């Protein structure tokens, strides 16, 4: 007997798409049973039960006033191909289970790596794992014993050093949030230098001219890496091509569903060889941290095929323009302190002389802004990750909160 739950049910899939197109109002998880049901309710009823939670209860990242975080909306072609992925459940660990999906990931990497001066790499669920992988390669290939990054580097850099048994040395950042190159130790021949292209709190881009100063240089370009695809902004990451490895989060400014990131290497064969493990059950070496690995390249491949480089760049340029508009209006408003020039779509501001930002956040719509702290100072943080933002509505809300 064949189980019909494993066959495509057109009515069920159509119903799922209808719910996606017109999400019901949000609900809470308290509507779910406290324990595993003894008898299932069936697929259609399960969809109706979950739609208010999964769809209605989610934050709308493509809403006109969504401007708070480094989490973008995703294009519908990524939704469709993610559904395809789920239906086939490919595992790139085994070539016989994923004969084409492995090639598709290799093709995406081959398209993207040259923009960073790298010659290959592989995909991972996020840049935390990408950073760990890069520093693991640095330890194996160059024998590094220390990891050095700015005090504004992502927490995953310190985490990677801890997991790999390496010493971690944070160095000071300048007033703009960039690593202070002059504060680096004189001796770096046993160290991996981590430079950040787009810090999480302020979007600052470290001086990438420091690439090559240490035994290994890794650039955490999780956020700002995609600027390399823009003719207008690519030079903000000049120097990255001299790095030994680069991490990019595709689920940020490449507009992909979570979990999607890339680790790229300048000498991939050497790095992958150092990170390879085998087993009697494997037909090909297992490279890197992951064992089983899904076909996450497929939505990215589809998006790149649909948009091309120019379509991707236009959306990045559009969001950067949104950030410029916000800075201009904040500056013109008066009575507002803005944290320097925006480098990668992240804008920080605060009412001049304010000791407490809570009243501002109480007046701002949810999803419009987040909060960060630099030193001892709190800032309102807004991130231009949403190509669908309406800057007139964003500014109207900000101005109302300030007045």
C-alpha positions, 0 to 999 in steps of 0.5 A, spaced: 500 500 500 502 506 498 502 512 503 498 518 500 501 523 504 508 522 500 504 523 494 503 531 491 496 533 493 494 538 489 488 541 493 492 541 499 498 544 496 493 549 493 490 551 499 497 552 502 499 557 497 492 560 498 494 561 506 500 564 504 497 569 499 492 571 504 495 569 511 490 569 517 490 573 523 496 571 528 495 567 533 499 564 539 502 557 540 497 556 546 492 554 541 496 547 540 496 541 544 500 541 550 502 534 548 503 529 542 496 528 539 494 520 539 490 521 533 492 526 527 487 531 525 489 530 517 494 535 513 488 540 511 486 541 518 494 541 520 495 547 515 489 551 518 491 550 525 498 552 523 497 558 518 495 563 524 501 561 527 507 560 522 504 566 517 499 570 521 504 570 527 510 572 523 514 579 523 513 581 516 520 583 513 517 586 507 512 591 510 513 598 508 516 600 515 520 594 516 527 597 517 530 594 524 534 588 522 539 585 518 533 580 516 530 581 509 524 579 505 525 573 501 523 573 493 517 568 491 522 564 487 526 562 493 519 560 496 517 555 490 524 552 490 525 551 497 518 547 497 522 543 491 527 542 496 523 539 501 519 535 496 526 531 494 530 531 501 537 531 497 543 530 502 549 532 499 553 528 503 552 522 498 553 523 491 548 518 489 542 521 493 544 528 490 547 527 483 545 534 481 544 538 487 552 537 488 553 540 482 548 546 483 552 548 489 558 548 486 556 552 480 553 557 485 560 558 488 563 558 482 559 564 480 560 568 486 567 566 489 571 571 484 567 577 486 571 576 492 578 574 489 576 567 492 577 560 487 571 556 491 568 554 497 562 551 500 555 553 503 553 552 510 547 554 514 550 561 517 556 565 518 557 563 525 559 556 522 562 559 516 567 563 521 568 557 525 570 553 518 575 559 516 579 559 523 579 551 523 582 551 516 587 557 518 589 552 524 590 546 520 593 550 514 597 555 517 598 552 524 595 559 527 595 559 535 591 566 536 585 569 533 585 577 533 579 581 531 576 588 533 572 589 539 566 589 535 567 583 531 561 578 531 561 573 537 562 567 533 569 569 532 570 569 539 566 562 540 570 559 534 577 561 537 574 557 544 572 551 540 578 550 536 583 551 542 586 558 540 587 564 544 583 570 542 585 577 542 580 583 541 583 589 539 580 596 540 575 599 534 576 607 532 570 612 533 567 609 527 567 602 529 572 599 525 578 595 527 584 600 529 590 597 525 595 601 529 593 597 535 595 590 532 600 586 535 607 587 532 608 579 531 602 576 527 606 570 524 602 565 528 595 569 528 589 569 524 586 576 523 579 577 522 576 583 519 569 585 519 565 587 513 559 590 516 559 590 523 553 587 526 552 594 531 554 599 526 555 596 519 562 599 519 567 596 514 574 594 517 580 597 513 581 591 508 588 593 506 590 589 512 589 583 509 595 579 508 598 582 515 597 575 519 599 568 517 591 568 515 586 573 514 579 572 514 574 577 512 567 576 516 563 579 510 556 576 513 552 583 512 556 587 507 559 582 502 554 583 497 556 590 496 561 586 491 556 585 486 554 593 486 558 597 481 556 603 485 559 600 492 563 594 490 570 599 492 568 599 499 570 592 500 577 593 496 582 589 498 578 583 500 581 579 494 587 579 498 584 575 504 585 567 505 577 566 506 571 570 506 564 569 509 558 571 506 551 570 509 546 569 503 540 570 508 542 577 509 543 581 503 542 576 498 535 575 500 535 568 501 531 564 506 535 561 512 539 558 513 544 560 507 551 562 507 558 561 504 565 560 506 569 562 500 577 560 500 583 563 496 586 556 495 580 552 496 583 545 494 588 546 500 583 548 505 578 543 503 583 537 503 585 540 510 577 539 512 576 533 509 574 526 513 572 520 510 568 513 512 567 507 509 560 509 508 562 515 504 563 515 496 566 522 497 570 526 502 566 529 508 568 536 507 567 541 513 563 541 519 556 539 516 555 531 515 548 531 512 547 537 508 541 540 504 540 543 497 540 550 500 544 552 493 537 551 489 533 557 492 540 562 491 541 559 484 534 560 482 534 567 485 541 569 481 538 566 474 531 570 475 535 577 477 542 576 474 547 580 477 544 587 475 538 585 478 541 583 485 545 589 485 539 594 483 536 591 490 542 592 494 543 599 491 536 601 492 536 599 500 543 603 500 539 609 497 534 608 503 539 608 508 542 615 505 535 618 505 534 616 512 541 619 514 539 626 510 532 627 513 535 625 520 540 630 519 536 635 516 531 635 522 535 637 527 536 635 534 538 628 532 545 625 533 547 621 527 553 616 528 557 617 522 556 616 515 553 610 513 557 605 510 553 599 509 546 600 510 546 601 517 544 607 520 544 609 528 541 615 531 539 618 538 535 624 540 541 629 542 542 629 549 537 624 551 539 619 557 533 614 555 531 611 549 525 608 551 520 613 550 522 613 543 521 606 542 514 606 545 512 611 539 516 607 534 512 602 530 514 595 532 519 592 526 521 599 524 528 600 529 532 596 534 537 598 539 544 597 540 550 600 544 557 602 542 561 603 548 556 606 554 551 609 549 545 607 546 543 608 539 536 607 535 539 602 530 535 602 523 538 597 517 536 597 510 535 590 508 528 591 505 527 593 498 520 594 499 520 599 504 516 605 503 521 611 506 516 616 506 512 612 511 519 610 515 520 617 515 513 619 518 514 614 523 521 617 525 519 624 525 512 623 529 517 619 534 521 625 535 516 631 535 
